[in-house]
């Protein structure tokens, strides 16, 4: 896989990326470059945004094919899925 931050257009995408950390600008730039690699993004069909408000929809969106498109882009932001549980057990 090409380094997303070094290339203007990403031609060969892998299936899954996890971007995290304090550098929000770098994360947003990487997401923009991935979006540019799609010819057309149709919200709700091959482009899905998931946040903490609709995290329950993630499984159905992963299982639904991108009707009329070769691939699908699902962006999950601020979901809390990867947060470390700091409660004592």
N, C-alpha and C positions, 0 to 999 in steps of 0.2 A: 504494500500500500504506500502510496506517495504521502509525503508529509503535507498535511492540509495547510499548515501555516506558510509553506514555501511555494505553493503552486496556486496560480490564479484560478484554474479550473481543474476539478477533480474528475478524472475519467473512469476510474475503476474503484467503485465504492465497496467496502466490506458490508456485512449485514448489520453490524451493531457498533455504535460508538458511545462511549461514556465520557462526557466532558464535565469536569468539576474543578473547583478551586477558586481562589480569590480573584483571578484575572478574568473578570466578566467580559472585558473588551475582546480578549483573545478567543474566548468561547463564542461570542457573538460573531466574530469574523469567520471562525471555522464553520459555524452553522450557515452563514451567508454563502460561503463557497460550496457547501454541500447543496444548498438550494439552487445555486446556479447550474449545477450539473444535471438537474432535472429540466427537460425541455419545457414542460408546462406543469404547474402545480394547481390542482383543483381541490380547494378546501372541502373536506368531508369525503373525498374519494381517494385521492392519492397523497393528500397532505392533511395530517391530523395533528392538532395541538392538544396536549393533555397537561393539566395542572392539578394542584391539590383539590380543586373543586370537582373535577370529573375523573379522578384516578380510578374509580370503579369501572370505567369504560375501557381501560387499557387492554384487557384480554379480548374483548369483542373486536376492538380495532386491530389487534394483532392477527386475529383469525380471519378477518374479512379481506378478500382479495381486492386489489386496486383495479376495479372494473374499467377496462379499456386502456390500462396503462401497464407497462412492464414492471414497475416497482412503485413502492409507497414510502413516503417519508412521515415518520411519527416522531414528534418532538415532545418530550416530557420535561416540564420545568417545575421546580419547586414541589416535587411530589412527596418528599419525605421518605421515599422508598429506600434510599441509601444512607439515611441518617443512622448513626450509632445510637442505640438505646442506652441512655446514661442512667436509667433507674436501677437501683440496687435490687437484686433478686434474692 
